[in-house]
Amino acid sequence: MQYLKGLLSGEAEQLVRHISLADGNYMRCWNMLETRYNNKRYLCNTILKRLLAQPNASTETANFIRELLDTTSECLGALSSLGVDVTNWDIIIVYITALRLDHESRKQWELQSANSTELPTWKAFEEFLTNRFRALEFVDSGSNVNQSKPHHPRKSFHVADESNRNISCKYCKEPHRLAHCRNFLSVEVQARRGFVEKNNICFNCLGDNHRVHQCRSLMTCRVCQRRHHTYLHSTSTDSKAHRTESESSNTENVPGETAASVVCFASGGMVPSSQVLLATALVRAQSSNGDTRTIRALLDQGSQASFITEETAQYLGLKRTPVRGVVSGLGGSANVSSNSMVNITIKSIYDHNVTLNLNVYVLKSITTLLPSKEVVATNWVLGNIPLADPKYNIPNKIEILLGAAVYGQVVRDGVKKNAEGTLLAQNTTLGWILSGIVSNQENQEANLISMHSCLEDMQLKRLGELEADPITSRKIQLTDKEARSEKFIAEITARDQEGRYIARLPYRDTEKPDPKIVECGCYLLPESILGSTFTVGEA
């Protein structure tokens, strides 16, 4: 009796909980359980429901076929134990179970039984399923373990961007924006600036429907932080014309503006022009749909990881993996974070058999244009060698950074130097990469300017403009009374050495009142109050 009650749980345990553990109560307890649960009709319905509710196979896996065979055999055995004769159910069970198989397994079963016109037996079908899942276990060998999980089909959507249909590059007439035109980026900076100015294109965003003073873009040059596009940045003095235009277009003369005191010291000179070339290469990156795009890479031995720009990752449509990473720079400073990682496949532009599969972090930007200015390469040609970046001397953006781990995979034997020994060419699977100091014979003009400006009054004025209505603040004409008030405030206010404002009391008259008149008024005030009440006046 104790052993029987120890095996019960849930509802069955509650049913016989009140019965004591005496030996005479065993049959009483057994009869109660048999009366409650020995319902053959209910049990048969439950078993048949389980047999018919088995899922269909989504993929060809050994786990699914083994579970299908075990469940079917278990249901047939349970029905037989209840007294149900299932010996003549072979054709029905084989048909129901075969419908659950995947397409390839069902095809193999039909091929196996195609030579016979007799009805299939469950024993033959059971033997086929056993051989089938054993064979799949050897073939899969763990590669398709996760395929036994329920398959959730991925939804795909086709989106057509109507806004880009009418976009036409003014430089090459192709359907893309001017900022994405490789032909435009391949020319010198001065040629770009001349084309933009000639075609009335915005200097800030390269849009062709407005000028720079109407541009709403908050982006500025990534090199000097001025209001022009990074592709139009130039260190020469002729860039002053554009700066004058962009700055003067945003400044309007306001009547009554307080002049700011400015102290400026300037000096100029000629300094030798030299810069350092970093190792860059052109690689072919594979997008999510299988297409390839040529992108510019920077090989950096000092980086422990590889990075890709946000723009390039979006263009290639790479699947992202959420991460939380911080990029540390010189001195251990951490000011750049990465929230995602992508897997990218790149190939050499010379040998398509050279393939690299990388996990790279996504950053908003990697670096500025490299090199910072165009370099003339006629004085140090290293011979006819296939360069990894044929346009290494033209400033262009970096779209992917390959760290030290990738550098070790692509480097080959072979090093060349120029006559001066300052420029190094190294052979890699991506081509010959160039790095080192580049010195031009031309000197570059250097201008040093030190400026101090007292802008306190101007800043206060701008604060008032920000808080005022941006549309009507400069159109309202002051009335005579308002003009006198502003003039009066300007006359009675001043600032001390600590910068605090000092204001005189705003008397209506310029002359101070006579003290005797004030004193007489104090004496006459009670008399006037008493005189207003008749009874008090008589008293």
C-alpha positions as CSV (number, residue, x, y, z in Angstrom):
1,M,0.0,0.0,0.0
2,Q,2.8,2.4,0.8
3,Y,4.6,1.6,-2.4
4,L,1.4,2.2,-4.4
5,K,0.7,5.6,-2.9
6,G,4.4,6.6,-3.4
7,L,4.0,6.1,-7.1
8,L,0.9,8.4,-7.4
9,S,1.0,12.1,-8.0
10,G,-1.3,15.0,-8.9
11,E,-5.0,14.1,-9.1
12,A,-4.5,10.4,-8.5
13,E,-2.6,11.1,-5.3
14,Q,-5.4,13.4,-4.0
15,L,-8.0,10.7,-4.9
16,V,-6.6,8.2,-2.4
17,R,-5.0,10.5,0.1
18,H,-7.6,9.9,2.8
19,I,-7.1,6.1,2.7
20,S,-4.8,4.8,5.5
21,L,-1.7,2.6,4.8
22,A,-3.3,-0.6,6.3
23,D,-2.8,-3.8,4.2
24,G,-6.6,-4.3,3.9
25,N,-7.0,-1.0,2.1
26,Y,-4.9,-2.0,-0.9
27,M,-7.7,-3.5,-3.0
28,R,-10.0,-0.6,-2.1
29,C,-7.4,1.9,-3.3
30,W,-6.8,-0.1,-6.5
31,N,-10.5,-0.3,-7.3
32,M,-10.9,3.4,-6.9
33,L,-8.0,4.1,-9.3
34,E,-9.3,1.6,-11.8
35,T,-12.8,3.0,-11.7
36,R,-11.5,6.5,-12.3
37,Y,-8.8,5.9,-14.9
38,N,-9.5,2.6,-16.6
39,N,-11.7,4.2,-19.3
40,K,-10.8,2.4,-22.5
41,R,-12.8,4.7,-24.7
42,Y,-11.1,7.7,-23.3
43,L,-7.6,6.1,-23.5
44,C,-8.1,5.0,-27.1
45,N,-9.2,8.5,-28.2
46,T,-6.1,10.0,-26.5
47,I,-3.8,7.5,-28.2
48,L,-5.3,8.0,-31.6
49,K,-5.2,11.8,-31.2
50,R,-1.5,11.6,-30.5
51,L,-1.0,9.3,-33.5
52,L,-2.7,11.5,-35.9
53,A,-1.4,14.8,-34.5
54,Q,2.3,14.2,-35.4
55,P,3.8,17.1,-37.3
56,N,5.0,17.0,-40.9
57,A,8.8,17.1,-41.6
58,S,10.1,20.5,-42.7
59,T,13.7,19.2,-43.5
60,E,15.3,15.8,-44.0
61,T,16.8,15.0,-40.6
62,A,17.5,11.8,-38.6
63,N,16.0,13.1,-35.4
64,F,12.6,13.7,-37.0
65,I,12.4,10.2,-38.6
66,R,13.5,8.5,-35.4
67,E,10.8,10.4,-33.3
68,L,8.2,9.6,-35.9
69,L,9.0,5.9,-35.8
70,D,9.1,5.8,-32.0
71,T,5.8,7.6,-31.5
72,T,4.0,5.5,-34.0
73,S,5.3,2.2,-32.5
74,E,4.4,3.4,-29.0
75,C,0.8,4.3,-30.0
76,L,0.3,0.9,-31.7
77,G,1.7,-0.9,-28.6
78,A,-0.6,1.1,-26.3
79,L,-3.7,0.2,-28.4
80,S,-2.7,-3.5,-28.3
81,S,-2.4,-3.4,-24.5
82,L,-6.0,-2.1,-24.4
83,G,-7.2,-5.0,-26.4
84,V,-7.5,-3.3,-29.7
85,D,-6.6,-5.6,-32.7
86,V,-4.1,-3.6,-34.8
87,T,-2.8,-6.5,-36.8
88,N,-4.8,-5.5,-39.8
89,W,-4.0,-1.7,-39.6
90,D,-0.8,-1.9,-41.6
91,I,-2.0,-0.1,-44.8
92,I,-3.6,2.6,-42.7
93,I,-0.6,3.2,-40.4
94,V,1.8,3.1,-43.3
95,Y,-0.2,5.7,-45.3
96,I,-0.6,8.1,-42.3
97,T,3.0,7.9,-41.3
98,A,4.3,8.3,-44.9
99,L,2.5,11.6,-45.2
100,R,4.6,13.0,-42.4
101,L,7.9,12.3,-44.1
102,D,9.9,14.9,-46.0
103,H,9.9,14.8,-49.8
104,E,13.2,13.0,-50.3
105,S,12.4,10.2,-47.7
106,R,9.0,9.6,-49.2
107,K,10.5,9.5,-52.6
108,Q,13.0,6.8,-51.5
109,W,10.1,4.7,-49.9
110,E,8.1,4.8,-53.1
111,L,11.2,3.8,-55.1
112,Q,11.8,0.9,-52.7
113,S,8.2,-0.4,-53.0
114,A,7.8,0.3,-56.7
115,N,8.7,-3.2,-57.7
116,S,5.9,-4.8,-55.7
117,T,2.2,-4.6,-56.3
118,E,1.4,-6.0,-52.8
119,L,0.1,-3.9,-50.0
120,P,3.0,-2.6,-47.8
121,T,3.3,-3.9,-44.3
122,W,4.1,-2.0,-41.2
123,K,7.1,-4.3,-40.5
124,A,8.6,-3.4,-43.9
125,F,8.0,0.3,-43.4
126,E,9.4,0.2,-39.9
127,E,12.6,-1.4,-41.3
128,F,12.8,1.3,-44.0
129,L,12.5,4.1,-41.4
130,T,15.2,2.5,-39.2
131,N,17.6,2.2,-42.1
132,R,16.8,5.8,-43.2
133,F,17.5,7.6,-39.9
134,R,20.7,5.6,-39.4
135,A,22.0,6.6,-42.8
136,L,21.1,10.2,-42.2
137,E,23.0,10.1,-38.8
138,F,26.2,9.2,-40.7
139,V,25.6,11.7,-43.4
140,D,24.7,14.7,-41.2
141,S,27.4,13.9,-38.5
142,G,26.3,16.9,-36.6
143,S,26.1,19.5,-39.4
144,N,22.4,19.6,-39.5
145,V,21.7,19.1,-35.8
146,N,19.8,22.4,-35.5
147,Q,17.5,21.6,-38.4
148,S,15.3,19.4,-36.3
149,K,14.0,22.6,-34.6
150,P,10.8,24.1,-35.9
151,H,11.5,26.1,-39.0
152,H,10.2,29.6,-39.1
153,P,10.2,30.9,-42.7
154,R,11.8,34.2,-43.0
155,K,9.7,36.9,-44.6
156,S,11.3,38.9,-47.4
157,F,10.0,42.2,-48.8
158,H,10.8,43.9,-52.0
159,V,11.0,47.7,-51.6
160,A,11.2,50.1,-54.5
161,D,12.6,53.5,-53.7
162,E,10.7,55.9,-55.9
163,S,12.7,58.9,-54.7
164,N,15.9,57.7,-56.3
165,R,14.4,57.1,-59.8
166,N,14.8,60.7,-60.8
167,I,18.3,61.2,-59.3
168,S,20.9,62.0,-61.9
169,C,24.5,62.8,-61.2
170,K,25.4,66.2,-62.7
171,Y,29.0,65.0,-63.3
172,C,28.5,61.7,-65.1
173,K,24.7,61.6,-65.7
174,E,24.5,58.2,-63.9
175,P,21.6,57.5,-61.5
176,H,23.3,58.3,-58.2
177,R,24.1,61.4,-56.1
178,L,27.1,63.5,-56.8
179,A,28.6,62.6,-53.4
180,H,28.7,58.9,-54.5
181,C,30.2,59.5,-57.9
182,R,33.6,57.9,-58.2
183,N,34.4,59.8,-61.4
184,F,33.9,63.1,-59.4
185,L,36.1,61.9,-56.6
186,S,38.9,60.9,-58.9
187,V,39.6,64.4,-60.0
188,E,41.6,67.0,-58.1
189,V,40.0,69.1,-55.3
190,Q,40.2,72.3,-57.3
191,A,38.4,70.8,-60.2
192,R,35.6,69.6,-57.9
193,R,35.3,73.0,-56.4
194,G,35.1,74.6,-59.8
195,F,32.5,72.2,-61.0
196,V,30.4,72.7,-57.9
197,E,30.6,76.5,-58.2
198,K,29.9,76.5,-61.9
199,N,26.7,74.4,-61.6
200,N,25.3,76.2,-58.5
201,I,25.7,73.2,-56.3
202,C,25.6,73.5,-52.5
203,F,29.1,73.5,-51.1
204,N,27.9,71.8,-47.9
205,C,25.9,68.8,-49.0
206,L,26.5,68.7,-52.8
207,G,22.8,69.1,-53.4
208,D,21.7,70.8,-56.7
209,N,18.5,72.4,-55.5
210,H,19.8,75.0,-53.1
211,R,22.9,77.0,-52.2
212,V,25.0,76.8,-49.1
213,H,23.2,79.5,-47.1
214,Q,19.9,77.6,-47.6
215,C,21.4,74.2,-46.7
216,R,19.6,72.5,-43.7
217,S,22.3,69.8,-43.3
218,L,24.0,69.9,-39.9
219,M,27.1,68.1,-41.2
220,T,30.4,70.0,-41.7
221,C,33.8,69.2,-43.1
222,R,35.4,66.3,-41.1
223,V,38.9,67.8,-41.6
224,C,38.4,71.5,-40.5
225,Q,34.8,71.5,-39.2
226,R,33.9,74.3,-41.6
227,R,30.7,74.6,-43.5
228,H,31.7,72.8,-46.7
229,H,31.8,69.2,-47.9
230,T,34.7,67.1,-46.9
231,Y,35.4,66.2,-50.6
232,L,35.8,70.0,-51.2
233,H,38.3,70.5,-48.4
234,S,41.5,72.2,-49.6
235,T,44.5,73.5,-47.6
236,S,45.4,76.1,-50.3
237,T,44.6,79.8,-50.0
238,D,42.0,79.8,-52.7
239,S,39.6,78.2,-50.3
240,K,39.1,81.6,-48.7
241,A,36.6,82.5,-51.4
242,H,34.3,79.8,-50.4
243,R,34.7,80.4,-46.7
244,T,33.8,84.1,-47.3
245,E,30.7,83.1,-49.2
246,S,29.5,80.6,-46.7
247,E,30.1,82.8,-43.7
248,S,28.8,86.1,-45.2
249,S,25.6,84.4,-46.4
250,N,24.7,83.5,-42.9
251,T,25.3,87.1,-41.5
252,E,22.9,90.0,-41.8
253,N,23.5,93.6,-40.7
254,V,21.2,94.5,-37.8
255,P,20.7,98.2,-37.0
256,G,22.1,99.2,-33.6
257,E,24.5,96.2,-33.4
258,T,27.3,96.8,-30.9
259,A,30.7,96.5,-32.6
260,A,33.0,93.8,-31.2
261,S,36.6,94.7,-30.4
262,V,39.0,92.4,-32.3
263,V,42.8,92.1,-31.9
264,C,44.5,90.0,-34.6
265,F,48.1,89.0,-35.2
266,A,49.1,87.2,-38.4
267,S,52.4,85.8,-39.8
268,G,53.2,83.8,-42.8
269,G,56.0,81.7,-44.2
270,M,56.9,78.8,-46.4
271,V,57.5,75.3,-44.9
272,P,58.5,72.1,-46.6
273,S,55.5,70.0,-47.6
274,S,55.8,66.3,-46.4
275,Q,53.3,63.7,-45.4
276,V,53.1,60.0,-44.6
277,L,51.4,57.5,-46.8
278,L,49.5,54.8,-45.1
279,A,49.0,51.3,-46.6
280,T,45.8,51.3,-48.6
281,A,44.3,48.7,-50.9
282,L,41.2,48.1,-53.1
283,V,39.3,44.9,-52.4
284,R,36.1,43.4,-53.6
285,A,33.4,43.1,-50.9
286,Q,30.5,40.7,-51.3
287,S,27.0,42.0,-50.5
288,S,24.1,40.0,-49.0
289,N,22.7,39.3,-52.5
290,G,26.0,37.9,-53.9
291,D,27.1,41.0,-55.8
292,T,30.5,42.5,-55.3
293,R,31.6,46.1,-54.8
294,T,35.1,47.6,-54.8
295,I,35.8,49.3,-51.5
296,R,39.0,51.0,-50.2
297,A,40.7,49.4,-47.2
298,L,43.4,50.6,-44.8
299,L,45.9,48.0,-43.5
300,D,46.8,48.8,-40.0
301,Q,49.3,46.6,-38.0
302,G,48.6,48.6,-34.9
303,S,44.9,47.6,-34.7
304,Q,43.8,44.5,-32.9
305,A,40.4,44.4,-34.6
306,S,39.0,45.2,-38.0
307,F,36.3,47.8,-38.6
308,I,33.9,48.9,-41.4
309,T,31.9,52.1,-41.8
310,E,28.2,52.4,-41.2
311,E,27.6,53.5,-44.7
312,T,29.4,50.6,-46.3
313,A,27.7,48.0,-44.1
314,Q,24.3,49.4,-45.0
315,Y,25.1,49.5,-48.7
316,L,26.2,45.8,-48.7
317,G,23.2,44.8,-46.7
318,L,25.2,42.8,-44.2
319,K,23.5,41.0,-41.3
320,R,24.4,42.5,-38.0
321,T,25.1,40.9,-34.6
322,P,24.6,43.2,-31.6
323,V,27.7,43.8,-29.5
324,R,28.9,46.3,-26.9
325,G,32.5,47.3,-27.7
326,V,34.6,50.4,-27.0
327,V,37.5,51.4,-29.2
328,S,40.5,52.6,-27.3
329,G,43.0,55.0,-28.8
330,L,46.3,56.5,-27.8
331,G,46.8,56.9,-24.0
332,G,44.0,54.4,-23.3
333,S,41.3,57.0,-24.1
334,A,38.0,55.4,-25.0
335,N,35.7,57.7,-27.0
336,V,34.3,55.6,-29.8
337,S,31.8,52.8,-29.2
338,S,30.5,50.0,-31.6
339,N,27.1,48.5,-31.2
340,S,27.2,45.9,-33.9
341,M,29.4,43.5,-35.8
342,V,29.1,42.1,-39.3
343,N,30.6,39.2,-41.2
344,I,32.1,40.2,-44.6
345,T,33.8,38.3,-47.4
346,I,36.5,40.2,-49.3
347,K,38.5,39.2,-52.4
348,S,41.6,40.5,-54.1
349,I,41.1,42.6,-57.2
350,Y,43.9,40.6,-58.9
351,D,43.3,37.1,-57.8
352,H,39.7,36.0,-57.1
353,N,40.9,32.8,-55.4
354,V,42.2,35.0,-52.5
355,T,39.2,35.1,-50.2
356,L,39.0,36.4,-46.6
357,N,36.1,35.9,-44.3
358,L,36.2,38.5,-41.5
359,N,34.2,39.6,-38.5
360,V,34.4,43.4,-38.3
361,Y,33.0,46.0,-36.0
362,V,30.7,48.8,-37.4
363,L,31.7,52.4,-36.8
364,K,30.2,55.6,-38.0
365,S,33.5,56.6,-39.6
366,I,37.0,55.3,-39.6
367,T,39.3,58.2,-40.6
368,T,39.4,61.2,-42.8
369,L,40.4,61.2,-46.4
370,L,43.7,59.5,-47.1
371,P,46.1,60.9,-48.1
372,S,45.1,64.4,-46.8
373,K,46.2,66.0,-50.1
374,E,47.0,64.7,-53.5
375,V,50.6,63.5,-53.9
376,V,52.7,63.6,-57.1
377,A,54.4,60.3,-57.6
378,T,56.7,61.0,-60.6
379,N,59.8,61.4,-58.5
380,W,59.8,58.0,-56.8
381,V,58.3,55.4,-59.2
382,L,59.1,51.9,-57.9
383,G,58.8,50.1,-61.2
384,N,55.9,48.3,-63.0
385,I,54.3,46.5,-60.0
386,P,50.6,45.7,-59.4
387,L,49.6,48.2,-56.7
388,A,46.9,47.2,-54.2
389,D,45.6,50.8,-54.5
390,P,46.4,52.2,-58.0
391,K,45.0,55.6,-56.9
392,Y,46.9,55.7,-53.6
393,N,48.0,59.3,-54.2
394,I,44.5,60.7,-54.6
395,P,42.5,61.6,-51.4
396,N,39.6,59.3,-50.9
397,K,37.6,57.8,-48.0
398,I,38.5,54.6,-46.1
399,E,35.6,52.2,-46.0
400,I,37.1,49.3,-44.1
401,L,40.1,48.9,-41.8
402,L,42.0,45.6,-41.7
403,G,43.8,44.9,-38.5
404,A,47.0,43.1,-37.6
405,A,45.3,39.6,-37.8
406,V,44.4,40.2,-41.5
407,Y,47.7,41.8,-42.2
408,G,49.5,38.6,-41.2
409,Q,47.3,36.6,-43.6
410,V,47.9,38.7,-46.7
411,V,51.6,39.6,-46.4
412,R,54.0,37.9,-48.8
413,D,57.8,37.9,-49.3
414,G,59.1,40.9,-51.2
415,V,60.0,44.4,-50.2
416,K,61.1,47.4,-52.4
417,K,62.2,50.9,-51.5
418,N,62.6,54.1,-53.5
419,A,66.0,55.8,-54.1
420,E,65.7,58.0,-51.0
421,G,64.7,55.0,-48.8
422,T,61.7,56.8,-47.4
423,L,59.0,54.9,-49.3
424,L,58.4,51.2,-48.8
425,A,56.5,48.8,-51.1
426,Q,55.5,45.4,-49.6
427,N,54.0,42.5,-51.5
428,T,50.7,41.1,-50.3
429,T,47.9,38.9,-51.8
430,L,46.0,42.1,-52.4
431,G,48.8,43.7,-54.4
432,W,51.8,45.8,-53.5
433,I,51.0,48.3,-50.6
434,L,52.8,51.6,-50.2
435,S,53.8,53.3,-47.0
436,G,56.3,55.8,-45.8
437,I,57.2,59.5,-45.9
438,V,56.5,61.4,-49.1
439,S,58.4,64.7,-49.6
440,N,57.5,67.0,-52.4
441,Q,60.0,69.6,-53.8
442,E,57.3,72.3,-53.6
443,N,57.0,74.3,-50.4
444,Q,53.6,74.8,-48.8
445,E,52.5,78.2,-47.5
446,A,51.9,78.2,-43.8
447,N,49.7,80.9,-42.2
448,L,49.6,81.4,-38.4
449,I,46.8,83.6,-37.0
450,S,46.1,84.6,-33.4
451,M,42.9,86.3,-32.8
452,H,41.2,87.7,-29.7
453,S,37.7,89.0,-29.9
454,C,35.4,90.6,-27.3
455,L,32.1,89.0,-28.2
456,E,30.1,89.5,-25.0
457,D,27.7,92.0,-26.5
458,M,27.3,90.0,-29.6
459,Q,26.6,86.8,-27.6
460,L,24.0,88.5,-25.6
461,K,22.4,89.7,-28.8
462,R,22.4,86.3,-30.3
463,L,20.8,84.8,-27.2
464,G,17.9,87.2,-27.6
465,E,17.6,86.2,-31.3
466,L,17.5,82.5,-30.4
467,E,14.7,83.1,-27.9
468,A,12.7,85.4,-30.2
469,D,10.5,84.2,-33.0
470,P,12.8,83.3,-35.9
471,I,10.4,84.6,-38.6
472,T,9.1,87.8,-37.2
473,S,11.9,88.9,-34.9
474,R,13.6,90.9,-37.7
475,K,10.5,92.3,-39.3
476,I,8.9,94.1,-36.3
477,Q,9.4,97.8,-36.3
478,L,9.7,99.4,-32.9
479,T,7.2,102.1,-31.9
480,D,8.4,105.5,-30.5
481,K,7.7,104.4,-27.0
482,E,9.6,101.1,-27.3
483,A,12.5,103.0,-29.0
484,R,12.7,105.5,-26.1
485,S,12.6,102.6,-23.6
486,E,15.5,100.8,-25.3
487,K,17.5,104.1,-25.4
488,F,16.7,104.8,-21.8
489,I,17.9,101.3,-20.7
490,A,21.1,101.8,-22.7
491,E,21.7,105.1,-20.9
492,I,21.1,103.9,-17.3
493,T,22.9,100.5,-17.4
494,A,26.6,99.8,-17.2
495,R,28.9,96.9,-16.3
496,D,31.6,96.8,-13.6
497,Q,35.0,95.1,-13.8
498,E,33.5,91.7,-12.7
499,G,31.0,91.8,-15.6
500,R,27.9,92.5,-13.5
501,Y,25.3,94.9,-14.7
502,I,24.7,98.1,-12.7
503,A,21.4,100.1,-13.2
504,R,20.3,103.5,-11.8
505,L,16.8,103.8,-10.4
506,P,14.4,104.6,-13.3
507,Y,13.0,108.0,-12.2
508,R,10.7,109.5,-14.7
509,D,12.3,113.0,-14.4
510,T,16.0,113.4,-14.7
511,E,16.1,115.8,-11.6
512,K,15.8,114.3,-8.1
513,P,12.7,115.3,-6.0
514,D,13.1,118.1,-3.4
515,P,13.4,116.6,0.1
516,K,11.3,119.4,1.6
517,I,8.4,118.5,-0.6
518,V,8.6,114.9,0.4
519,E,8.7,115.9,4.1
520,C,5.7,118.1,3.8
521,G,3.8,115.3,2.1
522,C,4.4,113.1,5.1
523,Y,2.8,115.6,7.5
524,L,-0.1,116.4,5.3
525,L,-1.0,112.8,4.6
526,P,-2.7,112.1,8.0
527,E,-4.7,115.4,7.8
528,S,-6.1,114.4,4.4
529,I,-7.1,111.0,5.7
530,L,-8.9,112.5,8.8
531,G,-10.6,115.1,6.7
532,S,-12.2,112.4,4.5
533,T,-14.3,111.2,7.5
534,F,-16.7,113.9,8.9
535,T,-17.2,112.5,12.4
536,V,-13.5,112.1,13.0
537,G,-12.9,115.6,11.7
538,E,-15.3,117.1,14.3
539,A,-13.7,115.2,17.1
